[in-house]
Amino acid sequence: MNVGRTDWEVVRARRMAEPGAAEAYDAARLAFTLGAKVRQLRGQSGWSQTELARRAGMTQSAVARFEAGGTVPTLPVLHRLATAFGASLVVDFIAPESTPPSQPRSSGTAAA
C-alpha cells in the first residue's frame, strides 16, 4: 500500500458511519439481488429484455435498469414481472432467530 493513500476498508467504514448509509447500502443490495433474479429467470425463459418488457407491460429500458440493480421496484412492478414469468410473488418477513423483535419506532403521532 502506498503511503498517504487511504485503504478501501477505512473509506468504507467512514461512509457506512454516515447517517442513512446503511439503509442506502441495504436498498442497493436488495435492488441488485432482485435484478439478478429477474435476469436469471429471463435467461431461463430464453427471452430478450424487450420480450419480458412486452409481457410485463414495461419498457425495455425499465427492464434493463431493473436488471442492473438501478432501481428498487414497487410491489406492483414485482407482481407484473412474476405474472410475466408465470410465477408467484412471495413477500415475507422473517424474524431473526437469535434476537427478539425491536420496539416499533414512534411515528410522532398519538394513537386515536
Secondary structure, 3 states (H helix, E strand, C coil): CCCCCCCHHHHHHHHHCCCCHHHHHHHHHHHHHHHHHHHHHHHHHCCCHHHHHHHHCCCHHHHHHHHCCCCCCCHHHHHHHHHHHCCCCCCCCCCCCCCCCCCCCCCCCCCC
